[in-house]
Amino acid sequence: NGAPALARAAVVMAPVALGAVGFTAAGIAANSAAAGMMASGVLAGSTIAVLESAGAAGLAGSTTAVVAGVGGAVGWLTAIATALI
């Protein structure tokens, strides 16, 4: 079953993905996708604001649980779909 492995991978890769688009511990990286999103204006509590916080401070425990849950669900659905093919 790939669900546990995908859940772990999702938790490990989330910070990497945030950094890749420009949400870093030092703030928004210049000339990044994140900088482009910020240029349009960001409301408090919006997805971009949450991503900026996660990039700067890391993922909260609750966020880690959600990421793992989604990763596990995708792994489970992938395993089911593969078995049906």
N, C-alpha and C positions, 0 to 999 in steps of 0.2 A: 504494500500500500504506500503510495507516494505522498499522502497527506502530511504525515509528520515531517518528512524531509522538506517538503515545500514550505511548510510553516516555519521551520528553522531558517531556511534560505531567505524567506521574505523578511524575517526579523533582522538577519545579518545584512541583507542587501539594502534595506530601507535607508540607512544613513549614507551608504555609498551612492544611491540614486539621488538623494537630496544634494549631496556635494557635487555630483555630476552636472546637475542643472543650475548650480550656483548658490544654494543655500548652505553656507559654511559656518563654522564656529566663529569666524571673524566677522560675520555679517554677509550681506549679499555681494557676490563676486561681480566686479565690473565686467561689462560686456557679455554677461551670461543670460541664459533664458530667464533666470529669476530676476535679473535687473530689468529685462524687458517687461515682465509681468508687473513689477513694482512701478514702472514708469507710467502705467495707466491709472495709478491711484489705487490704494488698498484700504478697505474698510476694516475696522477692528473686528476680530473674530472671523474674518473671511478665511477661505482655504489658504490663500497666499500668506496671510498673517500667521496662521497655524504652522505652515511649512517653514516660514522664516524662524519661528520660535524653535521648532524641532531641529532645524539646521544649526541654530546657535547653541541650544542647550541639550540636544539629544532627545531621544524619544522618551516620553513619560511611560510609566508602567502600564497605564490604561491604553495608551497608543500602541505599545508593544503587543499587548493582548489582542487588540483589534487586528493589527497587521498579521499576527500569527494565525488568528482565526480565519481571516480571508485567505491567507496562503494555504492553510489546511483544507479549506473548502474547495479551493481551485484544484489542489492535488487530488482530493477525493473525487470531484467531478471528472477530472482528467482520467483517473483510473477506471471509473465507470464507463466513460465514453470509449476508452481503449478496449475494454472488455467486450463492448457491444459490436466493435468493428470486426 
